[in-house]
């Protein structure tokens, strides 16, 4: 499975967890909490999708240096986009902060868990 495929599967898994979290919030606390939860998940999904599209979007083979430069640029934009979307959600739309952060946090957890199989193995201690 290629990196592009993995990246898009992570985004789909994030969408799934965000929808489940929003549905639970809707059932337990109501519409306004569910909207905030879904918005938090959307922040994580949108920003990670941006990075995936920026890195793998057109399928052009690049040198390692070019890939690294694109990665750093994409992560910088992702950070700014995340801040802007949180400012929109909290400052302009006045969404409830706790479910907003919860939705975003769950998308991060999905990302971290998806990357666990790809961590480098630690050298054995002798």
TADA-V878812 format. One record per backbone hydrogen bond with DSSP energy under -1.0 kcal/mol. NH is the residue of the N-H (numbers start at 1). CO is the residue of the C=O. Records with the same first field share a line. If there is no record, write none. Layout:
NH->CO / CO
This chain:
6->2
7->3
8->4
9->5
10->6
11->7
12->8
13->9
14->10
15->11
16->12
17->13
18->14
19->15
20->16
21->17
22->18
23->19
24->20
25->21
26->22
27->23
28->24
29->25
30->25
34->30
35->31
36->32
37->33
38->34
39->35
40->36
41->37
42->38
43->39
44->40
45->41
46->42
47->43
48->44
49->45
50->46
51->47
52->48
53->49
54->50
55->51
56->52
57->53
67->63
68->64
69->65
70->66
71->67
72->68
73->69
74->70
75->71
76->72
77->73
78->74
79->75
80->76
81->77
82->78
83->79
84->80
85->81
86->82
87->83
88->84
89->85
90->86
91->87
92->87
93->88
95->89
100->96
101->97
102->98
103->99
104->100
105->101
106->102
107->103
108->104
109->105
110->106
111->107
112->108
113->109
114->110
115->111
118->115
119->116
